[in-house]
């Protein structure tokens, strides 16, 4: 098992979700994959790894994701649930800037170059006159 310097644990459904989150995070966070199923043996394995950690659940906006959330609310009520917009369906399909903003709201350290800051957050779009009309006096 790898050594992590953070007390945060993020539980996701699959490997694509984990990879997408790793693209956004800049802090060492333990990410555990449930692989879409939760059983007694998987519970024991996860609970052994979570001693004293802040636990965050980030699952897909589908039936399996709802089942995983329901299970964690019942067996690990102190966990924090992070919800994605249902239009993306899966965590692995969420845009990086969306995930960065979402995780930052839950006190994760993310790559700030991915954060959109308003309508004109991207400098290249500001230079394009279709999006920005300079004001003259």
KOLFIMAR-315868 format. One record per residue (C-alpha): residue number from 0; chain; z, y, x. Coordinates in nm, 2 decimals, padded with zeros to 4 digits, m for minus. Layout:
   torro   voro        Z        Y        X
     NUM      A        Z        Y        X
...
This chain:
   torro   voro        Z        Y        X
       0      A    00.00    00.00    00.00
       1      A   m00.09    00.35    00.13
       2      A    00.18    00.61    00.20
       3      A    00.16    00.93   m00.01
       4      A    00.34    01.26    00.06
       5      A    00.33    01.37   m00.30
       6      A    00.56    01.26   m00.58
       7      A    00.28    01.27   m00.83
       8      A    00.11    00.96   m00.97
       9      A   m00.21    00.99   m01.18
      10      A   m00.30    00.69   m01.39
      11      A   m00.67    00.65   m01.49
      12      A   m00.88    00.38   m01.65
      13      A   m01.14    00.30   m01.39
      14      A   m01.29    00.34   m01.05
      15      A   m01.54    00.60   m01.15
      16      A   m01.26    00.81   m01.30
      17      A   m01.07    00.78   m00.98
      18      A   m01.37    00.88   m00.76
      19      A   m01.44    01.19   m00.98
      20      A   m01.07    01.30   m00.95
      21      A   m01.07    01.25   m00.58
      22      A   m01.37    01.48   m00.55
      23      A   m01.16    01.76   m00.71
      24      A   m00.81    01.71   m00.57
      25      A   m00.71    01.85   m00.23
      26      A   m00.35    01.71   m00.23
      27      A   m00.25    01.35   m00.17
      28      A   m00.19    01.20   m00.51
      29      A   m00.15    00.83   m00.58
      30      A   m00.42    00.74   m00.83
      31      A   m00.37    00.41   m01.01
      32      A   m00.65    00.24   m01.21
      33      A   m00.56    00.03   m01.52
      34      A   m00.92   m00.10   m01.54
      35      A   m00.91   m00.05   m01.91
      36      A   m00.64   m00.32   m01.98
      37      A   m00.27   m00.31   m02.00
      38      A   m00.06   m00.63   m01.98
      39      A    00.29   m00.73   m01.89
      40      A    00.19   m00.82   m01.53
      41      A    00.00   m00.49   m01.49
      42      A    00.30   m00.30   m01.63
      43      A    00.54   m00.46   m01.38
      44      A    00.30   m00.38   m01.09
      45      A    00.27   m00.01   m01.20
      46      A    00.64    00.04   m01.27
      47      A    00.72   m00.09   m00.92
      48      A    00.50    00.18   m00.77
      49      A    00.64    00.47   m00.98
      50      A    01.00    00.50   m00.87
      51      A    01.10    00.87   m00.91
      52      A    00.75    01.00   m00.94
      53      A    00.60    01.25   m01.18
      54      A    00.36    01.04   m01.39
      55      A    00.04    01.18   m01.54
      56      A   m00.19    00.98   m01.77
      57      A   m00.56    01.08   m01.77
      58      A   m00.76    00.84   m01.99
      59      A   m01.10    00.85   m02.16
      60      A   m01.14    01.00   m02.50
      61      A   m01.23    00.66   m02.66
      62      A   m01.06    00.37   m02.83
      63      A   m00.94    00.21   m02.50
      64      A   m00.82    00.54   m02.38
      65      A   m00.62    00.60   m02.69
      66      A   m00.47    00.25   m02.66
      67      A   m00.36    00.31   m02.31
      68      A   m00.20    00.64   m02.40
      69      A   m00.02    00.48   m02.70
      70      A    00.11    00.21   m02.47
      71      A    00.24    00.45   m02.21
      72      A    00.40    00.67   m02.47
      73      A    00.59    00.37   m02.59
      74      A    00.69    00.21   m02.25
      75      A    00.69    00.52   m02.02
      76      A    00.78    00.81   m02.25
      77      A    00.86    01.05   m01.96
      78      A    00.49    01.05   m01.85
      79      A    00.27    01.36   m01.90
      80      A   m00.05    01.31   m02.09
      81      A   m00.36    01.51   m01.98
      82      A   m00.64    01.52   m02.24
      83      A   m01.01    01.57   m02.18
      84      A   m01.25    01.72   m02.42
      85      A   m01.40    01.44   m02.64
      86      A   m01.75    01.57   m02.58
      87      A   m01.74    01.43   m02.23
      88      A   m01.61    01.09   m02.35
      89      A   m01.51    00.96   m02.00
      90      A   m01.31    01.12   m01.72
      91      A   m01.59    01.00   m01.48
      92      A   m01.85    01.21   m01.67
      93      A   m01.65    01.53   m01.68
      94      A   m01.80    01.82   m01.47
      95      A   m01.60    01.89   m01.15
      96      A   m01.52    02.25   m01.25
      97      A   m01.38    02.13   m01.58
      98      A   m01.16    01.87   m01.42
      99      A   m01.05    02.12   m01.15
     100      A   m00.94    02.37   m01.42
     101      A   m00.77    02.09   m01.63
     102      A   m00.58    01.95   m01.33
     103      A   m00.48    02.29   m01.20
     104      A   m00.32    02.37   m01.54
     105      A   m00.09    02.07   m01.47
     106      A    00.01    02.20   m01.12
     107      A   m00.23    01.98   m00.91
     108      A   m00.38    02.14   m00.60
     109      A   m00.76    02.14   m00.65
     110      A   m01.06    02.26   m00.46
     111      A   m01.07    02.62   m00.56
     112      A   m01.44    02.65   m00.49
     113      A   m01.49    02.45   m00.81
     114      A   m01.30    02.68   m01.03
     115      A   m01.51    02.89   m01.27
     116      A   m01.36    03.24   m01.30
     117      A   m01.51    03.38   m01.62
     118      A   m01.87    03.42   m01.72
     119      A   m01.98    03.55   m01.38
     120      A   m01.78    03.32   m01.15
     121      A   m02.07    03.21   m00.94
     122      A   m02.19    03.48   m00.70
     123      A   m02.55    03.38   m00.71
     124      A   m02.57    03.43   m01.09
     125      A   m02.43    03.78   m01.05
     126      A   m02.72    03.87   m00.82
     127      A   m02.97    03.74   m01.08
     128      A   m03.05    04.03   m01.32
     129      A   m03.09    03.80   m01.61
     130      A   m02.71    03.76   m01.62
     131      A   m02.59    04.09   m01.48
     132      A   m02.72    04.44   m01.55
     133      A   m02.59    04.70   m01.30
     134      A   m02.43    05.00   m01.46
     135      A   m02.58    05.33   m01.35
     136      A   m02.44    05.68   m01.42
